[in-house]
Amino acid sequence: MRAGIEGTINQALDITGIRRARYRGLPRVRLQHAFSATALNVVRLDAYWTGHDQHRTRGSRLERLAYRLTA
């Protein structure tokens, strides 16, 4: 469960750069986070509709070597 949350946070950091708030004051920061979440959802919807897989898992070097040898 934690891996899914960590992936979402990492994606939000990469796409929207929410590590630092652009504005001062809680209402503006809340609005910024709402827009960032909306942008993240739009990116995910676009990936879903176009068929790009966002949930790629990492493979070890041994797995990639075994795949190349069998292909």
PyRosetta script that sets phi, psi and omega in degrees:
from pyrosetta import init, pose_from_sequence

init()
pose = pose_from_sequence("MRAGIEGTINQALDITGIRRARYRGLPRVRLQHAFSATALNVVRLDAYWTGHDQHRTRGSRLERLAYRLTA")
pose.set_psi(1, -40.3)
pose.set_omega(1, -178.2)
pose.set_phi(2, -66.0)
pose.set_psi(2, -33.5)
pose.set_omega(2, -179.3)
pose.set_phi(3, -62.0)
pose.set_psi(3, -36.7)
pose.set_omega(3, 178.1)
pose.set_phi(4, -66.1)
pose.set_psi(4, -41.5)
pose.set_omega(4, 179.1)
pose.set_phi(5, -67.1)
pose.set_psi(5, -43.7)
pose.set_omega(5, 179.3)
pose.set_phi(6, -62.1)
pose.set_psi(6, -38.4)
pose.set_omega(6, 178.0)
pose.set_phi(7, -65.1)
pose.set_psi(7, -39.9)
pose.set_omega(7, 178.4)
pose.set_phi(8, -65.4)
pose.set_psi(8, -43.4)
pose.set_omega(8, 179.3)
pose.set_phi(9, -64.5)
pose.set_psi(9, -42.0)
pose.set_omega(9, 178.9)
pose.set_phi(10, -63.6)
pose.set_psi(10, -41.0)
pose.set_omega(10, 178.3)
pose.set_phi(11, -64.9)
pose.set_psi(11, -40.1)
pose.set_omega(11, 178.3)
pose.set_phi(12, -64.9)
pose.set_psi(12, -38.1)
pose.set_omega(12, 177.6)
pose.set_phi(13, -66.3)
pose.set_psi(13, -41.9)
pose.set_omega(13, -178.4)
pose.set_phi(14, -69.0)
pose.set_psi(14, -41.7)
pose.set_omega(14, -173.8)
pose.set_phi(15, -82.1)
pose.set_psi(15, -47.5)
pose.set_omega(15, -171.4)
pose.set_phi(16, -108.2)
pose.set_psi(16, -14.9)
pose.set_omega(16, 179.2)
pose.set_phi(17, 64.9)
pose.set_psi(17, 49.5)
pose.set_omega(17, -175.4)
pose.set_phi(18, -86.7)
pose.set_psi(18, 12.9)
pose.set_omega(18, 179.8)
pose.set_phi(19, -62.2)
pose.set_psi(19, -37.9)
pose.set_omega(19, 178.3)
pose.set_phi(20, -120.9)
pose.set_psi(20, 137.7)
pose.set_omega(20, 178.8)
pose.set_phi(21, -76.5)
pose.set_psi(21, 142.2)
pose.set_omega(21, -179.6)
pose.set_phi(22, -83.7)
pose.set_psi(22, -24.2)
pose.set_omega(22, -173.6)
pose.set_phi(23, -118.3)
pose.set_psi(23, 166.6)
pose.set_omega(23, 175.0)
pose.set_phi(24, -107.6)
pose.set_psi(24, 143.1)
pose.set_omega(24, 178.9)
pose.set_phi(25, 102.4)
pose.set_psi(25, 138.0)
pose.set_omega(25, -175.1)
pose.set_phi(26, -62.0)
pose.set_psi(26, -42.5)
pose.set_omega(26, -179.6)
pose.set_phi(27, -61.4)
pose.set_psi(27, -39.8)
pose.set_omega(27, -180.0)
pose.set_phi(28, -70.5)
pose.set_psi(28, -37.9)
pose.set_omega(28, 178.5)
pose.set_phi(29, -66.8)
pose.set_psi(29, -39.8)
pose.set_omega(29, 176.1)
pose.set_phi(30, -60.3)
pose.set_psi(30, -42.1)
pose.set_omega(30, 178.5)
pose.set_phi(31, -64.6)
pose.set_psi(31, -40.9)
pose.set_omega(31, 177.3)
pose.set_phi(32, -60.8)
pose.set_psi(32, -43.2)
pose.set_omega(32, 179.4)
pose.set_phi(33, -67.6)
pose.set_psi(33, -35.1)
pose.set_omega(33, 176.9)
pose.set_phi(34, -64.9)
pose.set_psi(34, -42.8)
pose.set_omega(34, 177.5)
pose.set_phi(35, -66.4)
pose.set_psi(35, -36.9)
pose.set_omega(35, 178.6)
pose.set_phi(36, -65.2)
pose.set_psi(36, -41.7)
pose.set_omega(36, 178.1)
pose.set_phi(37, -65.5)
pose.set_psi(37, -38.7)
pose.set_omega(37, 177.1)
pose.set_phi(38, -63.9)
pose.set_psi(38, -43.0)
pose.set_omega(38, 178.7)
pose.set_phi(39, -63.0)
pose.set_psi(39, -40.3)
pose.set_omega(39, 178.8)
pose.set_phi(40, -63.8)
pose.set_psi(40, -41.5)
pose.set_omega(40, 178.1)
pose.set_phi(41, -66.0)
pose.set_psi(41, -37.0)
pose.set_omega(41, 178.2)
pose.set_phi(42, -65.9)
pose.set_psi(42, -41.5)
pose.set_omega(42, 177.6)
pose.set_phi(43, -61.9)
pose.set_psi(43, -42.6)
pose.set_omega(43, 179.7)
pose.set_phi(44, -67.8)
pose.set_psi(44, -38.8)
pose.set_omega(44, 176.3)
pose.set_phi(45, -63.6)
pose.set_psi(45, -42.3)
pose.set_omega(45, 178.1)
pose.set_phi(46, -61.3)
pose.set_psi(46, -42.8)
pose.set_omega(46, 178.6)
pose.set_phi(47, -64.5)
pose.set_psi(47, -36.6)
pose.set_omega(47, 179.3)
pose.set_phi(48, -68.1)
pose.set_psi(48, -45.4)
pose.set_omega(48, -177.4)
pose.set_phi(49, -69.3)
pose.set_psi(49, -32.8)
pose.set_omega(49, -179.1)
pose.set_phi(50, -89.9)
pose.set_psi(50, -6.9)
pose.set_omega(50, 175.5)
pose.set_phi(51, 86.5)
pose.set_psi(51, 12.1)
pose.set_omega(51, 176.7)
pose.set_phi(52, -80.6)
pose.set_psi(52, 130.1)
pose.set_omega(52, -177.1)
pose.set_phi(53, -83.4)
pose.set_psi(53, 121.1)
pose.set_omega(53, 178.1)
pose.set_phi(54, -90.7)
pose.set_psi(54, -15.0)
pose.set_omega(54, -173.4)
pose.set_phi(55, -104.1)
pose.set_psi(55, 60.3)
pose.set_omega(55, 175.9)
pose.set_phi(56, -83.8)
pose.set_psi(56, 135.4)
pose.set_omega(56, 176.7)
pose.set_phi(57, -99.9)
pose.set_psi(57, 150.2)
pose.set_omega(57, 179.3)
pose.set_phi(58, -79.9)
pose.set_psi(58, 142.4)
pose.set_omega(58, 176.3)
pose.set_phi(59, -114.0)
pose.set_psi(59, 152.9)
pose.set_omega(59, 179.3)
pose.set_phi(60, -76.4)
pose.set_psi(60, 165.3)
pose.set_omega(60, 177.6)
pose.set_phi(61, -62.9)
pose.set_psi(61, -34.8)
pose.set_omega(61, 179.0)
pose.set_phi(62, -65.1)
pose.set_psi(62, -40.4)
pose.set_omega(62, 177.8)
pose.set_phi(63, -63.7)
pose.set_psi(63, -42.6)
pose.set_omega(63, 179.3)
pose.set_phi(64, -65.8)
pose.set_psi(64, -38.9)
pose.set_omega(64, 177.7)
pose.set_phi(65, -64.7)
pose.set_psi(65, -44.1)
pose.set_omega(65, 178.8)
pose.set_phi(66, -63.1)
pose.set_psi(66, -37.3)
pose.set_omega(66, 179.2)
pose.set_phi(67, -66.1)
pose.set_psi(67, -42.0)
pose.set_omega(67, 179.7)
pose.set_phi(68, -66.4)
pose.set_psi(68, -36.7)
pose.set_omega(68, -178.9)
pose.set_phi(69, -71.1)
pose.set_psi(69, -31.2)
pose.set_omega(69, -179.9)
pose.set_phi(70, -83.7)
pose.set_psi(70, -19.3)
pose.set_omega(70, -178.2)
pose.set_phi(71, -82.7)
pose.dump_pdb("model.pdb")
